[in-house]
């Protein structure tokens, strides 16, 4: 995996998650498939396989480019700008 230029811009230490679930889904009573953690601010949102795609919407709203899986045992990261695993 090659590192995109957005990875060095991340906070040095990973931020604590702001929640343990997708609060947007919870607020509207929707289910989600998997969770993603924004590495820019700690927002937790649902993945693109979920009905409302809150992690992608968070990127669109904030411009925070890199997230990682928030699923147990997974640590891969995704850059929305470069469209690649980093």
N, C-alpha and C positions, 0 to 999 in steps of 0.2 A: 504494500500500500504506500503510495506516495503522499506526502503531506502537501496540502494546499496552502496558499499564503494566509489563509484565515486562521489556521490552527495556532500559529505563534501569537496572534492577537487575543487569544483567550486568556481569562484570568489564570494566574499560575497554579492556584489550587482550585480543584473542582468545587463549585458552589454547592451548598446544601440544597436539596430539592425544596421548592416552596410548598409542596404538598405530596401526598403519596398516591394521588389519583388525578385524573383529568377533571379539574373543577368545573370546566365549561360543560362537559358531558353530565356531570353530577347535577349541575344547576338546571339542566333541561330534561333530566331523567332519561338520558340516552346511554346505551351501552357502547363500549369501545372494544377493539381487538387487542391492541398492545399500546404501551406507553413509551413516550420519548421525553428526554430531559434536555432542555436548552442549556448549553454550556456557557452561554453569555450571561444568563440571569437566574437560572434554576427553575424556570417555568416547566411544569409537567403537562404535556398534552398528548392526545391520542394520535395514533399513526394514520397513514394514508389509507390503510385498509379499513379503518373505522368510518362510520357514516359522515362525521363532521370534520375530520382531518384537522384537529385543533393545533397540532404541532406545526404543520405547514402554514396554517393561518397565523400562528404566532410569528413565524419567520416573515410572512408577508406584511404583518403589522409593525414589526420591530426592526427587521433587517438583521437580526442575530443569525449568523450564517451556519453555525455548527451545533448539532445536537447529537446525543448518543441514545442508544437503547436504554430504557429504564426497566427492562425485563430482567429477572433474576438469572444470573449466569451469563449474561450478554454484556459486552463492553464496546461493541463497534460504534463508530462515529460516522456521521453523514454531514457533508457540506452541501447546503441547499444551493449556493451560488455555483460551485464547481460541479455539482451533480455527481459526486463521487464519495466512496467510502474513504475516510482519512484516518 
